Amino acid sequence: MRLSRRYFGKLAAAVAAGAALPTGAVAAEPAAPVMADAGRSFPKAFLWGSATASYQVEGAAREDGRGVSIWDTFSHTAGKTFNGDTGDVATDSYHRYKEDIALMKALGLKACRFSVAWPRIFPNGVGQPNQAGVDFYRRFCEALLGAGIEPFCTLYHWDLPQALEDHGGWQNKATAKAFGDYCGYTAGKLSDLVKNWMTMNEISSFIDIGYRDGRHAPGLTLPRKQVAQARHNAVLGHGLGVQAIRASARGARVGSAENAHAIIPAFRSEEHIAAARKAYVEENAPYLTVMATGRYTQGYLDKLGADAPVFTAEEMKTIGTPTDFQGLNVYTATAVRAADNPDGYAVMPRPASYPHMESPWLTIGPEALYWSPKLAAETLGIKEIYITENGCSAADVMQPDGQVYDTDRVMYLDAYLTQLQRAVAEGVPVKGYFCWSLLDNYEWADGYAKRFGITYVDFKTQQRTPKLSAKFYANVIARNGL
């Protein structure tokens, strides 16, 4: 049903003032029901959600016993982030989570993906747990459930305790074991509230950008062999985490969230589609592929040569521990063509004219949301998939009438969701979608310069204002279709 601008304006003002949501807030003002076209609807049980991450939204960096993370250290190091921005306050969601949940309920969300800050639970990564951290996440999950919203918990979204980094971080296999212990403890403490767990978010991002490229925490530029070993240690940590969650939380459903290379064929022809299948497995070899299969592809090992990681057969078995679902974070597309080479494919460069959103890296490729889950299911045998992140940055500006008309984000979301609906209609096993992000937030090294939220945040006052894209998304959820 149609959700009016006037309604959302009133809602935002009420939420900012701390008012409770009105009963039936999702229904909005009376309006004639508008049904989705039969050919563009989603399955009845399709799960609509939003996603955030601890360091990007919580703030309260030094409160209630929270330890120091690598992102605290990195962001407070001169020259590492835009304008020296830090996540010390972020969107202050540690204190304002009830407002945020009110926004979720108004949108009609049925699920919320959030992450636990490891240093809130174990300030030093290991040792004595911090009860205040456990209590916070219990309050948060209880509030979600009270609003009829299912919590999906990610246990690692890049905020490694600095104390572990001081001993090598993901270069050290001891960190993988510490991660498993943290997962088991936290899942055990929240298992009565949370049923769906993700071990890690985007291993390729926090390893390759943080340990290889140096643009994210901890800001290292390691040689190739050390990077390969850090990758291996991280996927080992994932496997240990899966096992620990299962051992500690009866009935838990476990997966991870990976930004797999979203391979698409150059165009729809038999040879290019066959090339895309090969590329999906090989381009994702160090992360999604090894986690799904328990083995590295020979192509990956051959390319590394003497720089290949050191591992044991037992470690590989742990890495391949079966999961219940796979989360895919999908933003951009990587186009490939058939090629007469040992790989059987070639990645095609993007022309300089290729369109992108506010972030230069965020090139527009809606078909990624069709091909990535389709190829994950076909090539890796993944039987249950959630799109755990999809969204975009935009040059959002508050207008004189108090609204944000992010028509470019609406265009982006509509185009991507159209491709997702296409995939689901063809039987690709996608069970839900989490929009990134509920709020404008701390965008890592880009600080507060890039806005990804469907809710505008005034970072000086912390006032939240739903954007046009929030109204679009609420309409999609209400219709369960496009």
C-alpha positions, -999 to 999 in steps of 0.1 A, spaced: 0 0 0 10 36 -6 30 53 22 27 91 21 55 116 26 33 134 52 30 102 72 68 95 72 75 131 81 52 128 111 67 95 121 103 108 119 94 137 141 77 115 166 106 90 167 131 118 172 110 131 201 110 96 217 74 89 211 61 53 209 51 41 175 14 41 169 -4 8 166 -3 -5 131 23 21 120 33 1 90 -1 5 74 3 43 73 -26 65 62 -56 50 46 -51 44 9 -65 21 -17 -44 -11 -17 -21 -15 -47 -11 -51 -54 22 -61 -70 20 -75 -105 16 -112 -103 48 -116 -123 69 -93 -101 60 -106 -66 81 -125 -41 72 -157 -23 48 -153 6 75 -162 33 102 -139 18 120 -121 46 126 -83 43 152 -68 65 178 -41 70 215 -43 80 239 -24 102 273 -31 118 285 -24 153 314 0 147 295 19 121 265 27 143 269 20 180 293 47 192 298 45 230 334 35 222 346 38 258 315 29 277 304 -1 298 337 -19 296 342 -21 258 378 -27 248 397 -11 221 393 -24 185 416 -21 155 392 4 141 395 26 172 433 26 167 432 30 129 406 58 129 425 77 156 457 76 135 463 108 115 457 105 78 439 72 78 403 83 75 385 111 57 387 143 78 400 122 107 365 108 113 361 81 139 333 58 151 335 71 187 299 84 184 287 71 149 249 72 150 248 67 188 228 36 183 241 22 216 218 47 233 192 52 205 185 16 194 149 19 204 144 48 180 161 27 153 138 -3 160 108 21 157 120 30 123 124 -6 113 89 -14 125 75 16 106 91 2 74 75 -31 80 108 -50 84 106 -86 96 143 -91 102 173 -71 114 209 -80 106 233 -65 132 267 -73 145 282 -78 179 313 -59 187 339 -85 199 356 -60 222 323 -54 240 321 -91 249 358 -98 254 377 -64 258 410 -81 252 397 -107 227 401 -135 252 400 -139 290 374 -124 312 341 -116 295 323 -83 300 288 -88 313 277 -53 304 283 -61 268 262 -92 269 235 -73 287 234 -47 260 229 -72 232 203 -90 252 183 -57 256 187 -50 219 174 -84 208 146 -84 233 135 -50 218 137 -64 183 116 -94 192 91 -72 210 86 -53 178 81 -85 158 115 -83 141 137 -114 139 174 -108 149 201 -121 125 234 -117 143 269 -113 127 297 -121 152 325 -103 134 321 -72 113 357 -61 113 362 -47 148 390 -71 160 401 -64 196 434 -45 194 449 -68 220 447 -97 195 461 -75 167 491 -68 190 499 -105 188 495 -107 150 458 -105 144 446 -127 115 483 -135 107 482 -156 139 462 -189 140 456 -182 176 432 -155 166 411 -181 148 409 -202 180 400 -171 200 373 -163 175 358 -197 179 358 -193 217 341 -159 214 315 -173 190 306 -201 213 304 -179 244 283 -152 227 259 -176 210 254 -194 243 245 -162 261 220 -151 233 207 -184 221 173 -179 236 168 -147 216 188 -153 184 184 -183 161 202 -171 130 239 -165 132 266 -154 108 302 -159 118 319 -132 97 312 -104 73 333 -101 41 365 -119 49 379 -107 16 374 -71 26 389 -71 61 419 -92 49 426 -79 15 419 -42 22 432 -43 58 462 -66 55 472 -63 19 462 -28 7 464 -9 40 434 12 34 414 -3 62 423 -14 97 448 -26 107 464 -7 78 491 -32 68 506 -39 34 519 -74 38 537 -96 12 516 -120 -8 525 -151 12 515 -135 45 483 -122 30 474 -157 18 481 -171 53 459 -145 69 431 -154 45 435 -190 55 435 -182 92 403 -162 88 384 -189 70 396 -213 96 382 -190 122 349 -191 103 349 -229 105 357 -229 142 330 -204 148 304 -226 130 313 -255 152 313 -235 184 279 -219 177 264 -253 170 279 -267 203 267 -238 224 233 -228 209 208 -256 204 187 -251 173 210 -224 159 211 -218 122 246 -208 110 261 -192 80 283 -162 70 280 -131 49 305 -128 20 309 -102 -7 316 -129 -33 327 -116 -67 293 -113 -84 303 -127 -118 281 -120 -148 285 -132 -184 294 -107 -210 260 -114 -225 236 -143 -225 252 -168 -247 261 -204 -239 298 -199 -240 298 -168 -218 275 -184 -193 298 -214 -191 327 -190 -186 308 -173 -158 302 -206 -140 340 -213 -141 348 -178 -130 324 -178 -100 342 -208 -85 378 -196 -93 374 -159 -85 359 -168 -51 384 -195 -44 400 -182 -12 368 -174 6 333 -185 -5 345 -215 -26 367 -230 1 341 -224 28 315 -242 7 337 -271 -4 364 -275 22 392 -273 -4 412 -247 -23 409 -249 -61 441 -261 -78 440 -229 -99 442 -208 -68 471 -228 -53 489 -228 -86 487 -190 -89 501 -186 -54 529 -211 -60 554 -208 -32 532 -182 -15 504 -207 -8 492 -209 28 504 -236 51 474 -258 62 465 -293 74 438 -317 62 420 -312 96 420 -275 91 404 -279 57 377 -301 71 370 -275 97 368 -247 71 343 -267 52 320 -274 82 285 -275 67 263 -244 72 226 -238 70 226 -208 47 249 -184 29 247 -147 30 257 -128 -1 266 -91 -1 260 -78 -36 268 -43 -48 287 -45 -81 291 -69 -110 323 -85 -125 318 -92 -162 336 -121 -178 338 -135 -213 348 -169 -226 385 -171 -234 409 -196 -248 432 -198 -218 437 -223 -190 410 -207 -169 384 -207 -197 374 -172 -190 387 -136 -188 376 -107 -166 367 -77 -187 379 -42 -177 353 -15 -172 354 14 -196 360 48 -181 325 58 -189 310 30 -168 283 44 -144 288 44 -107 271 58 -75 285 84 -52 313 60 -42 336 56 -72 340 19 -65 303 13 -65 297 6 -102 261 -1 -112 254 -37 -122 218 -48 -113 222 -82 -130 246 -91 -102 216 -97 -80 204 -123 -105 237 -140 -113 255 -141 -80 229 -162 -61 221 -182 -92 258 -192 -97 263 -198 -60 235 -223 -60 245 -239 -93 283 -241 -89 287 -245 -51 255 -264 -43 243 -237 -18 207 -245 -10 196 -215 11 207 -179 4 200 -145 19 211 -112 3 227 -99 35 237 -65 20 226 -45 -10 224 -8 -13 244 23 -24 259 56 -16 243 88 -29 248 125 -26 219 130 -2 208 165 6 182 176 30 157 199 11 140 230 25 108 209 30 127 186 54 128 157 29 156 138 11 147 129 -24 173 102 -32 159 93 -66 192 78 -76 191 53 -47 155 44 -56 166 38 -92 194 16 -79 173 -5 -55 144 -9 -80 168 -21 -107 186 -46 -84 154 -59 -68 139 -65 -102 168 -88 -110 165 -105 -76 128 -111 -83 138 -126 -116 162 -150 -99 136 -160 -72 110 -166 -99 133 -190 -116 138 -210 -84 171 -196 -71 168 -203 -34 170 -168 -20 149 -166 11 154 -129 22 169 -95 15 186 -71 39 190 -35 26 222 -18 34 217 3 53 190 13 77 209 45 86 236 68 73 265 57 93 303 57 97 315 45 64 349 31 74 379 51 59 354 74 41 342 85 75 309 104 73 314 117 37 295 89 21 258 81 29 244 46 24 213 48 46 176 48 36 173 70 67 191 104 68 211 110 99 221 146 110 254 136 126 253 168 148 219 163 163 214 125 155 180 133 142 167 105 119 146 113 88 134 86 64 144 93 28 124 87 -4 142 53 -6 127 44 28 93 50 14 101 30 -17 114 1 4 83 2 27 61 0 -4 80 -30 -17 76 -47 16 39 -39 19 33 -52 -16 58 -81 -13 68 -71 -48 77 -44 -72 
